[in-house]
Amino acid sequence: MPDASRRTRLLAVLKTVTSQPLPDDDEESLFESGLLDSFALPDLVSALEREFSIKVPDRDLNPRKFDSIARMEAYLAEHAA
């Protein structure tokens, strides 16, 4: 079951990294839609690390892992306390 609090925090982080409206479809690629790019990825990961008190290892610094809201939720479900 998705964690509503985690989702709210994730969406808040995304809104700080991008100035564009977030997609309605959680599966939509944030990179293909232009919402995020390779320059925004480090900012996004740093913000997620701060917000969720996690450390994203270098091997996970892959746009594919953070490509959509759904993928980020799954990643946080696995790695965040």
N, C-alpha and C positions, 0 to 999 in steps of 0.2 A: 504494500500500500504506500503510495507517495506521501512524503512528509510535507504538509502544507507550510509549515514554518520554514523548512529548508528551501522550498520553492520560492516563497516570498523573499527570502534573503538572496537567493540566486538572481531573481529578477531585478532586485534592487542593485546588485553588483553590476549586472549587465547594463542597466540604465546609466550607471556612472561611467562605463567604458565607451558607450556609444550614445550619440545624441539622437539617433533615429528611433522611431517606434519599433517595439519588439513584435515579431510575427505572432499571429494567432495560432499557427500550426507549430507545435512543439518539435516536430520532426524536420521542419524546414532548415536547410543549410544556412547558417548565419554567415558563412564565408561566400557561398555562391550568390546569396542575396545582396552581398556587399555591406552587410551590417558590421561584419568584422573582417579584418585583413591580417596578414602576417605581422604587421607592425602593432596591431592591437592585442595579439595573442599574449605577449609577455605582460602587458598591463592587466589583462583579464585574469591570467593565472596568478599574478601577484595579489590582485584584489580578492580572488577566491581563497588564496592562502591566508590572507589576513582575516577575512570574514569567518572562515570555517576552521581556523587554527589547524591547518594541514600543511604539509610540505609536498608539493608536486615534484616527483623526481624528474631529472632531465629526460629519462627515457619516455616519460609521458607528455613531454612538450611537443605534442603532435596535434596539428589542427583537427585531425579526424576525431580525436577524443573529445574535443570541445566544439564540434561542428553544429550542434543543435542544442536547444534547451533540454530536450529529452536525454541526449548523451551526457550533458553536464549533470543532470539530476542523477543519472545512473552512476556516474563517476563519484559524485559526492556521497551517494548512498553507500558506496563501497569503501570510500576512504575517509569520510568525515565522521567524527564521533557523534 
